[in-house]
């Protein structure tokens, strides 16, 4: 994926990133930047979660911790 081709009209979907090891669960599109991905493992039980944020890949044991990272970084709006 080339970041220079991403503009305000580029929208990715979670299913665009599903692969042999992970299901794409959420995709947070950012203007002029690569999307942030929330992915769930296919093979582990219970599944672990992966957040891909640019060059960073962070692994979490549960969904709540992965979503909390996305909230703290401002990718997910917290309910008021």
PyMOL Python script that loads the backbone (N, CA, C, O; Angstrom):
from pymol import cmd

cmd.read_pdbstr("""\
ATOM      1  N   UNK A   1       0.846  -1.163   0.000  1.00  0.00           N
ATOM      2  CA  UNK A   1       0.000   0.000   0.000  1.00  0.00           C
ATOM      3  C   UNK A   1       0.894   1.229   0.000  1.00  0.00           C
ATOM      4  O   UNK A   1       1.839   1.325   0.783  1.00  0.00           O
ATOM      5  N   UNK A   2       0.591   2.146  -0.869  1.00  0.00           N
ATOM      6  CA  UNK A   2       1.380   3.363  -0.967  1.00  0.00           C
ATOM      7  C   UNK A   2       0.636   4.504  -0.297  1.00  0.00           C
ATOM      8  O   UNK A   2      -0.495   4.813  -0.670  1.00  0.00           O
ATOM      9  N   UNK A   3       1.254   5.123   0.678  1.00  0.00           N
ATOM     10  CA  UNK A   3       0.614   6.205   1.418  1.00  0.00           C
ATOM     11  C   UNK A   3       0.360   7.406   0.526  1.00  0.00           C
ATOM     12  O   UNK A   3      -0.624   8.118   0.726  1.00  0.00           O
ATOM     13  N   UNK A   4       1.215   7.648  -0.448  1.00  0.00           N
ATOM     14  CA  UNK A   4       1.039   8.852  -1.275  1.00  0.00           C
ATOM     15  C   UNK A   4      -0.241   8.805  -2.100  1.00  0.00           C
ATOM     16  O   UNK A   4      -0.696   9.848  -2.571  1.00  0.00           O
ATOM     17  N   UNK A   5      -0.834   7.635  -2.290  1.00  0.00           N
ATOM     18  CA  UNK A   5      -2.064   7.535  -3.063  1.00  0.00           C
ATOM     19  C   UNK A   5      -3.320   7.660  -2.209  1.00  0.00           C
ATOM     20  O   UNK A   5      -4.429   7.606  -2.739  1.00  0.00           O
ATOM     21  N   UNK A   6      -3.167   7.822  -0.919  1.00  0.00           N
ATOM     22  CA  UNK A   6      -4.313   7.911  -0.032  1.00  0.00           C
ATOM     23  C   UNK A   6      -4.728   9.372   0.095  1.00  0.00           C
ATOM     24  O   UNK A   6      -3.931  10.227   0.482  1.00  0.00           O
ATOM     25  N   UNK A   7      -5.972   9.640  -0.234  1.00  0.00           N
ATOM     26  CA  UNK A   7      -6.500  10.994  -0.083  1.00  0.00           C
ATOM     27  C   UNK A   7      -7.817  10.936   0.677  1.00  0.00           C
ATOM     28  O   UNK A   7      -8.188   9.888   1.205  1.00  0.00           O
ATOM     29  N   UNK A   8      -8.519  12.053   0.731  1.00  0.00           N
ATOM     30  CA  UNK A   8      -9.746  12.111   1.524  1.00  0.00           C
ATOM     31  C   UNK A   8     -10.846  11.205   0.987  1.00  0.00           C
ATOM     32  O   UNK A   8     -11.785  10.888   1.717  1.00  0.00           O
ATOM     33  N   UNK A   9     -10.755  10.784  -0.262  1.00  0.00           N
ATOM     34  CA  UNK A   9     -11.776   9.931  -0.859  1.00  0.00           C
ATOM     35  C   UNK A   9     -11.445   8.443  -0.776  1.00  0.00           C
ATOM     36  O   UNK A   9     -12.261   7.611  -1.173  1.00  0.00           O
ATOM     37  N   UNK A  10     -10.266   8.094  -0.270  1.00  0.00           N
ATOM     38  CA  UNK A  10      -9.859   6.696  -0.169  1.00  0.00           C
ATOM     39  C   UNK A  10     -10.466   6.088   1.088  1.00  0.00           C
ATOM     40  O   UNK A  10     -10.208   6.552   2.198  1.00  0.00           O
ATOM     41  N   UNK A  11     -11.256   5.071   0.910  1.00  0.00           N
ATOM     42  CA  UNK A  11     -11.846   4.379   2.044  1.00  0.00           C
ATOM     43  C   UNK A  11     -11.554   2.890   1.936  1.00  0.00           C
ATOM     44  O   UNK A  11     -11.901   2.245   0.947  1.00  0.00           O
ATOM     45  N   UNK A  12     -10.908   2.356   2.969  1.00  0.00           N
ATOM     46  CA  UNK A  12     -10.661   0.929   3.047  1.00  0.00           C
ATOM     47  C   UNK A  12     -11.701   0.306   3.950  1.00  0.00           C
ATOM     48  O   UNK A  12     -12.302   0.988   4.781  1.00  0.00           O
ATOM     49  N   UNK A  13     -11.914  -0.984   3.792  1.00  0.00           N
ATOM     50  CA  UNK A  13     -12.867  -1.729   4.610  1.00  0.00           C
ATOM     51  C   UNK A  13     -12.118  -2.848   5.321  1.00  0.00           C
ATOM     52  O   UNK A  13     -11.098  -3.316   4.815  1.00  0.00           O
ATOM     53  N   UNK A  14     -12.597  -3.288   6.479  1.00  0.00           N
ATOM     54  CA  UNK A  14     -11.892  -4.344   7.220  1.00  0.00           C
ATOM     55  C   UNK A  14     -11.648  -5.600   6.381  1.00  0.00           C
ATOM     56  O   UNK A  14     -10.590  -6.218   6.494  1.00  0.00           O
ATOM     57  N   UNK A  15     -12.597  -5.975   5.556  1.00  0.00           N
ATOM     58  CA  UNK A  15     -12.436  -7.198   4.755  1.00  0.00           C
ATOM     59  C   UNK A  15     -11.305  -7.076   3.733  1.00  0.00           C
ATOM     60  O   UNK A  15     -10.823  -8.094   3.237  1.00  0.00           O
ATOM     61  N   UNK A  16     -10.873  -5.861   3.408  1.00  0.00           N
ATOM     62  CA  UNK A  16      -9.757  -5.672   2.478  1.00  0.00           C
ATOM     63  C   UNK A  16      -8.455  -6.237   3.039  1.00  0.00           C
ATOM     64  O   UNK A  16      -7.524  -6.507   2.279  1.00  0.00           O
ATOM     65  N   UNK A  17      -8.375  -6.421   4.360  1.00  0.00           N
ATOM     66  CA  UNK A  17      -7.133  -6.821   5.013  1.00  0.00           C
ATOM     67  C   UNK A  17      -7.183  -8.223   5.611  1.00  0.00           C
ATOM     68  O   UNK A  17      -6.207  -8.664   6.216  1.00  0.00           O
ATOM     69  N   UNK A  18      -8.294  -8.929   5.454  1.00  0.00           N
ATOM     70  CA  UNK A  18      -8.378 -10.307   5.923  1.00  0.00           C
ATOM     71  C   UNK A  18      -7.387 -11.149   5.129  1.00  0.00           C
ATOM     72  O   UNK A  18      -7.290 -11.032   3.907  1.00  0.00           O
ATOM     73  N   UNK A  19      -6.653 -11.999   5.843  1.00  0.00           N
ATOM     74  CA  UNK A  19      -5.664 -12.851   5.178  1.00  0.00           C
ATOM     75  C   UNK A  19      -5.694 -14.247   5.803  1.00  0.00           C
ATOM     76  O   UNK A  19      -6.635 -14.569   6.528  1.00  0.00           O
ATOM     77  N   UNK A  20      -4.710 -15.062   5.545  1.00  0.00           N
ATOM     78  CA  UNK A  20      -4.687 -16.426   6.035  1.00  0.00           C
ATOM     79  C   UNK A  20      -4.571 -16.556   7.538  1.00  0.00           C
ATOM     80  O   UNK A  20      -4.927 -17.594   8.096  1.00  0.00           O
ATOM     81  N   UNK A  21      -4.082 -15.524   8.206  1.00  0.00           N
ATOM     82  CA  UNK A  21      -3.878 -15.584   9.659  1.00  0.00           C
ATOM     83  C   UNK A  21      -4.832 -14.708  10.470  1.00  0.00           C
ATOM     84  O   UNK A  21      -5.082 -14.991  11.642  1.00  0.00           O
ATOM     85  N   UNK A  22      -5.362 -13.657   9.867  1.00  0.00           N
ATOM     86  CA  UNK A  22      -6.183 -12.694  10.612  1.00  0.00           C
ATOM     87  C   UNK A  22      -7.438 -12.303   9.851  1.00  0.00           C
ATOM     88  O   UNK A  22      -7.459 -12.247   8.621  1.00  0.00           O
ATOM     89  N   UNK A  23      -8.495 -12.033  10.633  1.00  0.00           N
ATOM     90  CA  UNK A  23      -9.715 -11.428  10.102  1.00  0.00           C
ATOM     91  C   UNK A  23      -9.597  -9.926  10.310  1.00  0.00           C
ATOM     92  O   UNK A  23      -9.223  -9.482  11.395  1.00  0.00           O
ATOM     93  N   UNK A  24      -9.906  -9.144   9.296  1.00  0.00           N
ATOM     94  CA  UNK A  24      -9.985  -7.699   9.466  1.00  0.00           C
ATOM     95  C   UNK A  24     -11.292  -7.368  10.178  1.00  0.00           C
ATOM     96  O   UNK A  24     -12.369  -7.653   9.655  1.00  0.00           O
ATOM     97  N   UNK A  25     -11.211  -6.774  11.357  1.00  0.00           N
ATOM     98  CA  UNK A  25     -12.409  -6.493  12.157  1.00  0.00           C
ATOM     99  C   UNK A  25     -12.824  -5.023  12.087  1.00  0.00           C
ATOM    100  O   UNK A  25     -14.015  -4.722  12.013  1.00  0.00           O
ATOM    101  N   UNK A  26     -11.861  -4.113  12.111  1.00  0.00           N
ATOM    102  CA  UNK A  26     -12.150  -2.685  12.014  1.00  0.00           C
ATOM    103  C   UNK A  26     -11.027  -2.015  11.229  1.00  0.00           C
ATOM    104  O   UNK A  26      -9.874  -2.445  11.257  1.00  0.00           O
ATOM    105  N   UNK A  27     -11.398  -0.964  10.539  1.00  0.00           N
ATOM    106  CA  UNK A  27     -10.429  -0.200   9.769  1.00  0.00           C
ATOM    107  C   UNK A  27     -10.740   1.282  10.000  1.00  0.00           C
ATOM    108  O   UNK A  27     -11.835   1.749   9.688  1.00  0.00           O
ATOM    109  N   UNK A  28      -9.785   1.999  10.538  1.00  0.00           N
ATOM    110  CA  UNK A  28      -9.968   3.423  10.807  1.00  0.00           C
ATOM    111  C   UNK A  28      -9.192   4.196   9.736  1.00  0.00           C
ATOM    112  O   UNK A  28      -7.963   4.259   9.761  1.00  0.00           O
ATOM    113  N   UNK A  29      -9.935   4.776   8.805  1.00  0.00           N
ATOM    114  CA  UNK A  29      -9.331   5.529   7.705  1.00  0.00           C
ATOM    115  C   UNK A  29      -8.903   6.900   8.193  1.00  0.00           C
ATOM    116  O   UNK A  29      -9.635   7.581   8.912  1.00  0.00           O
ATOM    117  N   UNK A  30      -7.696   7.294   7.787  1.00  0.00           N
ATOM    118  CA  UNK A  30      -7.166   8.608   8.157  1.00  0.00           C
ATOM    119  C   UNK A  30      -6.781   9.344   6.887  1.00  0.00           C
ATOM    120  O   UNK A  30      -6.236   8.747   5.959  1.00  0.00           O
ATOM    121  N   UNK A  31      -7.059  10.624   6.844  1.00  0.00           N
ATOM    122  CA  UNK A  31      -6.755  11.432   5.663  1.00  0.00           C
ATOM    123  C   UNK A  31      -5.243  11.501   5.446  1.00  0.00           C
ATOM    124  O   UNK A  31      -4.489  11.845   6.355  1.00  0.00           O
ATOM    125  N   UNK A  32      -4.819  11.170   4.235  1.00  0.00           N
ATOM    126  CA  UNK A  32      -3.416  11.240   3.807  1.00  0.00           C
ATOM    127  C   UNK A  32      -2.472  10.356   4.621  1.00  0.00           C
ATOM    128  O   UNK A  32      -1.266  10.602   4.644  1.00  0.00           O
ATOM    129  N   UNK A  33      -3.002   9.332   5.287  1.00  0.00           N
ATOM    130  CA  UNK A  33      -2.173   8.406   6.047  1.00  0.00           C
ATOM    131  C   UNK A  33      -2.708   6.993   5.861  1.00  0.00           C
ATOM    132  O   UNK A  33      -3.851   6.798   5.448  1.00  0.00           O
ATOM    133  N   UNK A  34      -1.879   6.025   6.167  1.00  0.00           N
ATOM    134  CA  UNK A  34      -2.334   4.642   6.062  1.00  0.00           C
ATOM    135  C   UNK A  34      -3.406   4.385   7.117  1.00  0.00           C
ATOM    136  O   UNK A  34      -3.403   5.029   8.166  1.00  0.00           O
ATOM    137  N   UNK A  35      -4.321   3.457   6.854  1.00  0.00           N
ATOM    138  CA  UNK A  35      -5.376   3.174   7.822  1.00  0.00           C
ATOM    139  C   UNK A  35      -4.818   2.446   9.049  1.00  0.00           C
ATOM    140  O   UNK A  35      -3.754   1.829   8.992  1.00  0.00           O
ATOM    141  N   UNK A  36      -5.548   2.530  10.142  1.00  0.00           N
ATOM    142  CA  UNK A  36      -5.233   1.771  11.348  1.00  0.00           C
ATOM    143  C   UNK A  36      -6.154   0.566  11.343  1.00  0.00           C
ATOM    144  O   UNK A  36      -7.365   0.702  11.169  1.00  0.00           O
ATOM    145  N   UNK A  37      -5.573  -0.624  11.535  1.00  0.00           N
ATOM    146  CA  UNK A  37      -6.332  -1.861  11.438  1.00  0.00           C
ATOM    147  C   UNK A  37      -6.468  -2.537  12.783  1.00  0.00           C
ATOM    148  O   UNK A  37      -5.529  -2.562  13.579  1.00  0.00           O
ATOM    149  N   UNK A  38      -7.637  -3.080  13.028  1.00  0.00           N
ATOM    150  CA  UNK A  38      -7.889  -3.928  14.190  1.00  0.00           C
ATOM    151  C   UNK A  38      -8.214  -5.302  13.626  1.00  0.00           C
ATOM    152  O   UNK A  38      -9.187  -5.469  12.891  1.00  0.00           O
ATOM    153  N   UNK A  39      -7.384  -6.294  13.979  1.00  0.00           N
ATOM    154  CA  UNK A  39      -7.520  -7.621  13.392  1.00  0.00           C
ATOM    155  C   UNK A  39      -7.581  -8.688  14.481  1.00  0.00           C
ATOM    156  O   UNK A  39      -6.989  -8.532  15.549  1.00  0.00           O
ATOM    157  N   UNK A  40      -8.306  -9.778  14.200  1.00  0.00           N
ATOM    158  CA  UNK A  40      -8.449 -10.888  15.140  1.00  0.00           C
ATOM    159  C   UNK A  40      -7.816 -12.135  14.533  1.00  0.00           C
ATOM    160  O   UNK A  40      -8.016 -12.428  13.355  1.00  0.00           O
ATOM    161  N   UNK A  41      -7.056 -12.862  15.335  1.00  0.00           N
ATOM    162  CA  UNK A  41      -6.388 -14.066  14.837  1.00  0.00           C
ATOM    163  C   UNK A  41      -7.413 -15.146  14.499  1.00  0.00           C
ATOM    164  O   UNK A  41      -8.454 -15.261  15.147  1.00  0.00           O
ATOM    165  N   UNK A  42      -7.099 -15.930  13.476  1.00  0.00           N
ATOM    166  CA  UNK A  42      -7.981 -17.018  13.063  1.00  0.00           C
ATOM    167  C   UNK A  42      -7.681 -18.311  13.811  1.00  0.00           C
ATOM    168  O   UNK A  42      -8.585 -19.119  14.024  1.00  0.00           O
ATOM    169  N   UNK A  43      -6.435 -18.521  14.214  1.00  0.00           N
ATOM    170  CA  UNK A  43      -6.040 -19.830  14.701  1.00  0.00           C
ATOM    171  C   UNK A  43      -5.955 -19.982  16.215  1.00  0.00           C
ATOM    172  O   UNK A  43      -6.068 -21.106  16.705  1.00  0.00           O
ATOM    173  N   UNK A  44      -5.765 -18.934  16.966  1.00  0.00           N
ATOM    174  CA  UNK A  44      -5.609 -19.102  18.409  1.00  0.00           C
ATOM    175  C   UNK A  44      -6.971 -19.125  19.102  1.00  0.00           C
ATOM    176  O   UNK A  44      -7.939 -18.530  18.628  1.00  0.00           O
ATOM    177  N   UNK A  45      -7.021 -19.822  20.229  1.00  0.00           N
ATOM    178  CA  UNK A  45      -8.259 -19.930  20.991  1.00  0.00           C
ATOM    179  C   UNK A  45      -7.933 -19.737  22.459  1.00  0.00           C
ATOM    180  O   UNK A  45      -7.285 -20.617  23.026  1.00  0.00           O
ATOM    181  N   UNK A  46      -8.327 -18.657  23.124  1.00  0.00           N
ATOM    182  CA  UNK A  46      -9.111 -17.559  22.565  1.00  0.00           C
ATOM    183  C   UNK A  46      -8.261 -16.728  21.606  1.00  0.00           C
ATOM    184  O   UNK A  46      -7.033 -16.731  21.694  1.00  0.00           O
ATOM    185  N   UNK A  47      -8.917 -16.020  20.695  1.00  0.00           N
ATOM    186  CA  UNK A  47      -8.154 -15.264  19.698  1.00  0.00           C
ATOM    187  C   UNK A  47      -7.396 -14.094  20.316  1.00  0.00           C
ATOM    188  O   UNK A  47      -7.853 -13.481  21.281  1.00  0.00           O
ATOM    189  N   UNK A  48      -6.250 -13.799  19.753  1.00  0.00           N
ATOM    190  CA  UNK A  48      -5.567 -12.578  20.158  1.00  0.00           C
ATOM    191  C   UNK A  48      -5.852 -11.516  19.103  1.00  0.00           C
ATOM    192  O   UNK A  48      -6.313 -11.816  18.002  1.00  0.00           O
ATOM    193  N   UNK A  49      -5.572 -10.291  19.458  1.00  0.00           N
ATOM    194  CA  UNK A  49      -5.920  -9.146  18.620  1.00  0.00           C
ATOM    195  C   UNK A  49      -4.659  -8.411  18.201  1.00  0.00           C
ATOM    196  O   UNK A  49      -3.700  -8.304  18.966  1.00  0.00           O
ATOM    197  N   UNK A  50      -4.675  -7.913  16.991  1.00  0.00           N
ATOM    198  CA  UNK A  50      -3.548  -7.193  16.427  1.00  0.00           C
ATOM    199  C   UNK A  50      -4.015  -5.815  15.987  1.00  0.00           C
ATOM    200  O   UNK A  50      -5.025  -5.683  15.295  1.00  0.00           O
ATOM    201  N   UNK A  51      -3.273  -4.789  16.393  1.00  0.00           N
ATOM    202  CA  UNK A  51      -3.521  -3.430  15.912  1.00  0.00           C
ATOM    203  C   UNK A  51      -2.320  -3.041  15.066  1.00  0.00           C
ATOM    204  O   UNK A  51      -1.185  -3.085  15.541  1.00  0.00           O
ATOM    205  N   UNK A  52      -2.559  -2.664  13.827  1.00  0.00           N
ATOM    206  CA  UNK A  52      -1.507  -2.205  12.928  1.00  0.00           C
ATOM    207  C   UNK A  52      -1.700  -0.699  12.752  1.00  0.00           C
ATOM    208  O   UNK A  52      -2.704  -0.245  12.204  1.00  0.00           O
ATOM    209  N   UNK A  53      -0.722   0.058  13.225  1.00  0.00           N
ATOM    210  CA  UNK A  53      -0.770   1.520  13.181  1.00  0.00           C
ATOM    211  C   UNK A  53       0.515   1.997  12.514  1.00  0.00           C
ATOM    212  O   UNK A  53       1.534   2.198  13.175  1.00  0.00           O
ATOM    213  N   UNK A  54       0.454   2.173  11.204  1.00  0.00           N
ATOM    214  CA  UNK A  54       1.662   2.549  10.464  1.00  0.00           C
ATOM    215  C   UNK A  54       2.658   1.407  10.507  1.00  0.00           C
ATOM    216  O   UNK A  54       2.356   0.297  10.069  1.00  0.00           O
ATOM    217  N   UNK A  55       3.852   1.675  11.036  1.00  0.00           N
ATOM    218  CA  UNK A  55       4.878   0.649  11.149  1.00  0.00           C
ATOM    219  C   UNK A  55       4.754  -0.160  12.439  1.00  0.00           C
ATOM    220  O   UNK A  55       5.445  -1.167  12.601  1.00  0.00           O
ATOM    221  N   UNK A  56       3.893   0.260  13.350  1.00  0.00           N
ATOM    222  CA  UNK A  56       3.741  -0.436  14.634  1.00  0.00           C
ATOM    223  C   UNK A  56       2.746  -1.574  14.516  1.00  0.00           C
ATOM    224  O   UNK A  56       1.703  -1.431  13.877  1.00  0.00           O
ATOM    225  N   UNK A  57       3.063  -2.695  15.127  1.00  0.00           N
ATOM    226  CA  UNK A  57       2.141  -3.814  15.259  1.00  0.00           C
ATOM    227  C   UNK A  57       2.091  -4.172  16.736  1.00  0.00           C
ATOM    228  O   UNK A  57       3.106  -4.537  17.329  1.00  0.00           O
ATOM    229  N   UNK A  58       0.902  -4.067  17.329  1.00  0.00           N
ATOM    230  CA  UNK A  58       0.741  -4.345  18.747  1.00  0.00           C
ATOM    231  C   UNK A  58      -0.232  -5.499  18.922  1.00  0.00           C
ATOM    232  O   UNK A  58      -1.278  -5.539  18.274  1.00  0.00           O
ATOM    233  N   UNK A  59       0.108  -6.430  19.790  1.00  0.00           N
ATOM    234  CA  UNK A  59      -0.711  -7.613  20.029  1.00  0.00           C
ATOM    235  C   UNK A  59      -1.351  -7.508  21.405  1.00  0.00           C
ATOM    236  O   UNK A  59      -0.709  -7.099  22.372  1.00  0.00           O
ATOM    237  N   UNK A  60      -2.627  -7.883  21.481  1.00  0.00           N
ATOM    238  CA  UNK A  60      -3.383  -7.815  22.727  1.00  0.00           C
ATOM    239  C   UNK A  60      -4.101  -9.142  22.958  1.00  0.00           C
ATOM    240  O   UNK A  60      -4.461  -9.840  22.010  1.00  0.00           O
ATOM    241  N   UNK A  61      -4.302  -9.478  24.227  1.00  0.00           N
ATOM    242  CA  UNK A  61      -4.977 -10.730  24.567  1.00  0.00           C
ATOM    243  C   UNK A  61      -6.488 -10.618  24.489  1.00  0.00           C
ATOM    244  O   UNK A  61      -7.181 -11.631  24.403  1.00  0.00           O
ATOM    245  N   UNK A  62      -7.010  -9.392  24.520  1.00  0.00           N
ATOM    246  CA  UNK A  62      -8.461  -9.242  24.398  1.00  0.00           C
ATOM    247  C   UNK A  62      -8.806  -7.997  23.596  1.00  0.00           C
ATOM    248  O   UNK A  62      -8.002  -7.076  23.448  1.00  0.00           O
ATOM    249  N   UNK A  63     -10.019  -8.005  23.089  1.00  0.00           N
ATOM    250  CA  UNK A  63     -10.483  -6.924  22.213  1.00  0.00           C
ATOM    251  C   UNK A  63     -10.544  -5.593  22.941  1.00  0.00           C
ATOM    252  O   UNK A  63     -10.221  -4.554  22.365  1.00  0.00           O
ATOM    253  N   UNK A  64     -10.954  -5.616  24.193  1.00  0.00           N
ATOM    254  CA  UNK A  64     -11.107  -4.376  24.954  1.00  0.00           C
ATOM    255  C   UNK A  64      -9.790  -3.598  25.025  1.00  0.00           C
ATOM    256  O   UNK A  64      -9.792  -2.375  24.882  1.00  0.00           O
ATOM    257  N   UNK A  65      -8.683  -4.279  25.241  1.00  0.00           N
ATOM    258  CA  UNK A  65      -7.385  -3.598  25.303  1.00  0.00           C
ATOM    259  C   UNK A  65      -6.988  -3.028  23.941  1.00  0.00           C
ATOM    260  O   UNK A  65      -6.432  -1.933  23.864  1.00  0.00           O
ATOM    261  N   UNK A  66      -7.270  -3.766  22.876  1.00  0.00           N
ATOM    262  CA  UNK A  66      -6.942  -3.292  21.530  1.00  0.00           C
ATOM    263  C   UNK A  66      -7.764  -2.052  21.184  1.00  0.00           C
ATOM    264  O   UNK A  66      -7.231  -1.086  20.638  1.00  0.00           O
ATOM    265  N   UNK A  67      -9.054  -2.076  21.499  1.00  0.00           N
ATOM    266  CA  UNK A  67      -9.925  -0.928  21.225  1.00  0.00           C
ATOM    267  C   UNK A  67      -9.538   0.248  22.113  1.00  0.00           C
ATOM    268  O   UNK A  67      -9.628   1.401  21.691  1.00  0.00           O
ATOM    269  N   UNK A  68      -9.106  -0.038  23.346  1.00  0.00           N
ATOM    270  CA  UNK A  68      -8.669   1.035  24.243  1.00  0.00           C
ATOM    271  C   UNK A  68      -7.486   1.791  23.644  1.00  0.00           C
ATOM    272  O   UNK A  68      -7.434   3.018  23.727  1.00  0.00           O
ATOM    273  N   UNK A  69      -6.540   1.077  23.043  1.00  0.00           N
ATOM    274  CA  UNK A  69      -5.421   1.750  22.377  1.00  0.00           C
ATOM    275  C   UNK A  69      -5.952   2.684  21.286  1.00  0.00           C
ATOM    276  O   UNK A  69      -5.529   3.836  21.190  1.00  0.00           O
ATOM    277  N   UNK A  70      -6.869   2.188  20.478  1.00  0.00           N
ATOM    278  CA  UNK A  70      -7.423   2.996  19.377  1.00  0.00           C
ATOM    279  C   UNK A  70      -8.158   4.223  19.912  1.00  0.00           C
ATOM    280  O   UNK A  70      -8.106   5.292  19.303  1.00  0.00           O
ATOM    281  N   UNK A  71      -8.837   4.076  21.041  1.00  0.00           N
ATOM    282  CA  UNK A  71      -9.521   5.219  21.655  1.00  0.00           C
ATOM    283  C   UNK A  71      -8.513   6.243  22.171  1.00  0.00           C
ATOM    284  O   UNK A  71      -8.677   7.443  21.952  1.00  0.00           O
ATOM    285  N   UNK A  72      -7.475   5.772  22.854  1.00  0.00           N
ATOM    286  CA  UNK A  72      -6.466   6.691  23.399  1.00  0.00           C
ATOM    287  C   UNK A  72      -5.755   7.465  22.304  1.00  0.00           C
ATOM    288  O   UNK A  72      -5.359   8.612  22.512  1.00  0.00           O
ATOM    289  N   UNK A  73      -5.589   6.848  21.135  1.00  0.00           N
ATOM    290  CA  UNK A  73      -4.922   7.517  20.021  1.00  0.00           C
ATOM    291  C   UNK A  73      -5.874   8.398  19.215  1.00  0.00           C
ATOM    292  O   UNK A  73      -5.440   9.118  18.316  1.00  0.00           O
ATOM    293  N   UNK A  74      -7.170   8.344  19.530  1.00  0.00           N
ATOM    294  CA  UNK A  74      -8.146   9.201  18.861  1.00  0.00           C
ATOM    295  C   UNK A  74      -8.736   8.633  17.593  1.00  0.00           C
ATOM    296  O   UNK A  74      -9.374   9.360  16.832  1.00  0.00           O
ATOM    297  N   UNK A  75      -8.535   7.328  17.343  1.00  0.00           N
ATOM    298  CA  UNK A  75      -9.092   6.713  16.128  1.00  0.00           C
ATOM    299  C   UNK A  75     -10.558   6.332  16.308  1.00  0.00           C
ATOM    300  O   UNK A  75     -11.319   6.278  15.341  1.00  0.00           O
ATOM    301  N   UNK A  76     -10.947   6.069  17.553  1.00  0.00           N
ATOM    302  CA  UNK A  76     -12.329   5.692  17.869  1.00  0.00           C
ATOM    303  C   UNK A  76     -12.864   6.757  18.796  1.00  0.00           C
ATOM    304  O   UNK A  76     -12.213   7.133  19.771  1.00  0.00           O
ATOM    305  N   UNK A  77     -14.031   7.235  18.494  1.00  0.00           N
ATOM    306  CA  UNK A  77     -14.658   8.229  19.367  1.00  0.00           C
ATOM    307  C   UNK A  77     -15.284   7.529  20.554  1.00  0.00           C
ATOM    308  O   UNK A  77     -16.040   6.571  20.390  1.00  0.00           O
ATOM    309  N   UNK A  78     -14.971   8.005  21.752  1.00  0.00           N
ATOM    310  CA  UNK A  78     -15.552   7.436  22.965  1.00  0.00           C
ATOM    311  C   UNK A  78     -16.965   7.966  23.138  1.00  0.00           C
ATOM    312  O   UNK A  78     -17.217   9.143  22.878  1.00  0.00           O
ATOM    313  N   UNK A  79     -17.901   7.112  23.577  1.00  0.00           N
ATOM    314  CA  UNK A  79     -19.249   7.598  23.833  1.00  0.00           C
ATOM    315  C   UNK A  79     -19.255   8.576  25.002  1.00  0.00           C
ATOM    316  O   UNK A  79     -18.502   8.418  25.963  1.00  0.00           O
ATOM    317  N   UNK A  80     -20.091   9.558  24.909  1.00  0.00           N
ATOM    318  CA  UNK A  80     -20.139  10.588  25.978  1.00  0.00           C
ATOM    319  C   UNK A  80     -21.201  10.295  26.966  1.00  0.00           C
ATOM    320  O   UNK A  80     -21.380  11.049  27.922  1.00  0.00           O
TER     321      UNK A  80
END
""", "prot")
cmd.dss("prot")
cmd.show_as("cartoon", "prot")
cmd.util.cbc("prot")
cmd.orient("prot")
